[in-house]
Every structure is written in C-alpha cells, then in structure tokens.
C-alpha cells in the first residue's frame, strides 16, 4: 500500500475517535496539524492545505492535509494531498504554497531529507529542496518528474541546503517569483527570491531581506504580497542555533515597504509584530472579492499538548482580513457574525463598581468599548470558581496582560494599545482559544489552552472603571 492511500485509510478508520475539537477554529480530523500551506482560492472555494501527521498527536513525517470552505466555519475535508513517498521528500513534505496556472493548481513545497527526523541534528545529513505537484481538479496531485526544481544547482554559494525551505510563490507581469527562507554561511536568516516563467525552471534572483548577525535569528515561512499601495513581507522568527533558545523568542513579524521586482530589492519602511502570543507560520491569499486574508497556526511552543484521548493536536486561527493604516498592518477577524453569532447581552454605560457577570457558555464573541481615560479593569473568561483566563486592561499605561489558570504559559503582555479616543477590545472565545483584537486589529494576541473542564462565565471587574458598551454574542453553528 502506498503512503498516500495508507494515510487516507487511517483517517477514515479513526476520525470518529476524536473529540473536544473547537467549534469555529479549523482543526484536523485526527492527528497532528501545524503550518497552513497552499492557502488559496481555487474553483470557487478557499483551499487550505496544512502540515499534517495523521497517525499521532505529535510531529513526525509531514504530509499535506487538505480542506476547503466558503466561510471558514464549515469545512469539507478532502483526501490527503501529498505524503512523503519520494526520495527527495523521504522525511517530509514540508511547508509551501499554491498558485493557479492555466486552470491547474500547482503546489510548491519543500522536500525534506533528514534520516534522524531532527532528533539528532547532523546538518551533513539534512537537505531541503523545492518541489512541485500539479492537479487539474484541486484534489489529486501528481509530483513533477523534474523534482526537485530548486536545489543545490540553483542555490548560490554562501547558503546552507540544510535550512532552505517554505516557498511562497506569486506572479507579477507574467513572471513567477518565489520567496524562500534560508540560513546563510554566517548561520543567520535570510529571505531570498527566485524567478521562473513556467513554475518548473527556476533561477536565483536576489536576496531581499537579511537578519542582523547579532539578533541570532533564523527565518521561516516567508510571504510577500501587495496591499494598499505597498508591499508586505511576513516571516516567522526562531533561534538560529539551539544555544540561543533561551534568548530568542519564536514569533511572527511583518515588514512594510516596497518591492522592486525587476532589480530584486525590497526597501523596508516599518516592522511590526503580527501577534503577541500563540501564533506562527501564517500564510495569506487574495480572497474572492480581492481582499487580503491571512490564517496562522495557533501554537505556543511552551504550552502543554492536548490530552491524548482528544485524538488531535493543532488549530488554525480565524482568518484575518488585512489592510495598512499609518504603516501598521491591521488585522480584523473574517467571520460572519450574522450567520454564526447570536446577540445575548448588551450593556451600555457600564460602571464596574460592581462586578458584571455574563453567562457565556464556552464559545462566543465579547466586545468592549472602554473610555480613553478609564480606570484599569479585568476580564475573566471561562471563569469557574477561582480559575479563569484573565485579561488585565490598563488604558492609562496602554497595556493588556493575559494570564491564565489554564495551560502552562507565561504572562502575555501587549503594549502601546490605547492611543485612540474610542478604544475597543474584541474577544473571540472558542473551546481552546481566545483571540483578542485591540482597536479593530491594531494589535492582536492569541491564547490557547486545551483543558476540557473550563468555566462558562465571563466576569468584568474594576473599581471605578467606566465602559461605554459591553456586548456578548453566543456562537451558534
């Protein structure tokens, strides 16, 4: 039996065993999920591929899972698109992207070779090369006989083939460009660009972004797109070597600037953080109406995994609609409130001299309009007795701090939050996550915790705090 058929048979036989999956965040039918891949709009549906290992709830040989949707709540799970069944991807079909050409869907991914699966990292044994698979129906994919299409021959001297991955492809004026993350000979991260006329024959174009040596950072999962008259480069950051694990935080950043495709030069103007917590390896696509949408893996590296009896591990964020304001990337949750949320409670001109209690269930949407000069207050989510996830809001110091009795995470601090006359906070609460949008997406923080027995109440408290409005909507599928 081939590996692709084996994976699909296993899913069919075991998917009924999973439980406690989130209600409006994407999760796998069974097994492990990480990076979103191939996020695209094709044949009238949004296509989401993802790093996938169906056989356990821990990372292992990477496959590409596949699902489609029209609204990001109701999903159709499709057969696994790719398994690691070739010599050039023997230890994993790593992350990549999708693009339509001549009506066909092309997947561009990293073929990973590492006989030790990363547990005993011998760089001389590791190779990462870029490969292509093609489909005429968007479901069944055939790997190109020319694979790998970008390898040692195309990679210039000064770069290491052991860390060379995550191709994101885009088209400009009839030319295809591919941005890739790579480790240079100084062992620091760079993003480099290749170009092609047909997605199969590639040549090196330029290096478009380099991390300073002293920051000790390696890059992953680059994305490059045009938005509101500017170009945006997204990448995830991690320590360049194990010795820096304690001092380099894993995070995802964006850089706004201008990309000169002809000369292969990216000119940065501003850098920011996409999310302040549980978020990594995001990918974007053009939506069906021309909007730019982003989705990311909700994962925090220090957090406990779900109980094994859940049968799955990993969730995607809500999709986020992007735009640029004052050289800041704004992210707004992209989900239909009319279709999936039912208003339950609206409180106006709230004074928190007494606690405000809302019986919320375990999933829903909470929005707050704190006054610009409000006293500090605390929002307790999933409250049960003395346990809760607490969001401490202090408009005077422009900060939001997230702590929790669920999970095993350190406090999450979001600074420089409240600079407007009309400040807002929005909370999307699912079974195992909270996504917090500050001032309509100027700052975003995501928290995950997989405990089953969470509370079902929301409590707002804070002596003297004044809120213009408190609105709660329950999720209803």
Secondary structure as UniProt FT lines:
FT   HELIX           3..14
FT   HELIX           15..17
FT   STRAND          31..42
FT   TURN            43..44
FT   STRAND          45..53
FT   TURN            54..55
FT   STRAND          63..69
FT   STRAND          75..82
FT   HELIX           87..89
FT   TURN            90..91
FT   STRAND          93..101
FT   TURN            102..103
FT   STRAND          104..113
FT   TURN            115..118
FT   HELIX           123..125
FT   STRAND          127..135
FT   STRAND          142..143
FT   TURN            145..146
FT   TURN            152..154
FT   TURN            157..158
FT   STRAND          159..172
FT   TURN            173..174
FT   STRAND          175..184
FT   TURN            185..186
FT   STRAND          189..196
FT   STRAND          202..210
FT   HELIX           213..215
FT   STRAND          217..227
FT   TURN            228..229
FT   STRAND          230..239
FT   HELIX           242..244
FT   TURN            245..247
FT   STRAND          251..260
FT   TURN            261..264
FT   STRAND          265..273
FT   STRAND          280..286
FT   TURN            288..289
FT   STRAND          292..297
FT   TURN            301..302
FT   HELIX           308..310
FT   STRAND          312..313
FT   STRAND          315..316
FT   STRAND          320..325
FT   TURN            326..327
FT   STRAND          328..333
FT   HELIX           337..340
FT   STRAND          341..351
FT   TURN            352..353
FT   STRAND          356..359
FT   STRAND          364..371
FT   TURN            372..373
FT   STRAND          377..384
FT   TURN            385..386
FT   STRAND          387..394
FT   HELIX           395..397
FT   STRAND          399..404
FT   STRAND          412..414
FT   STRAND          425..430
FT   TURN            431..432
FT   STRAND          433..438
FT   TURN            439..442
FT   STRAND          443..448
FT   STRAND          457..461
FT   TURN            463..464
FT   STRAND          466..475
//
